Amino acid sequence: MSETSWNPTVIWSRPEAERAGTPLLVLLHGYLSNEEDLMGLAPMLPEEFTVVSVRAPQALGPGYTWFPLMQDLDYSFDAVKKSIADLWEWLEPVSKQHSSVSLLGFSMGMAVATSLLRHQPQAISTVIGLSGFAVPEEGEGFFRDELLKDMKKPMFWGRDQADPVITQDKIEYTHAWATTDVHVTKVLYANMLHSVNAQEMAHVHEFLSHVVLKGASI
């Protein structure tokens, strides 16, 4: 636990009195964005979910970031670990009010979502990764990949092969990790580039309904 508890800026889809017992979906935005960015997706998600969008902890440029970019000199896996640990410290007590916890991350937000899944595999039902990647672990112990592998958690990964932002090395690592450690549904979308489109969100709606609300396997 960090010395000072992180109290992030968040947006909820419904008032507190209506959240208890509902499935929770946590939205995790991308680099230099903010908590308002992904809330526009909420109407395209199953209405049974309570949606909460979380602002990343570090102000940078026009928005916020979860940690430095992997190609930046100040990037470190320790920075990733701190961001994930702080997010979980906030989310853990919140999660106790809900029937399940799912994560949806866009771009760097997918790196956060997959990292939290790998850190707390027993607590997360599923991850929706949109136009993003997973982070390689440096050292051992923070990610519980062996436990995650045994659990075969369902994950949705949507992207465009022509995405100009996510580099090929990140795609290759994410593919190798996902095909080994989770039960991944991969879908490619043409002409989407580094974004989200209506077809993808229809698939996300179907996936969440299937694996979380109905508890079906994929």
Disulfide bonds with the S-S distance in Angstrom:
none
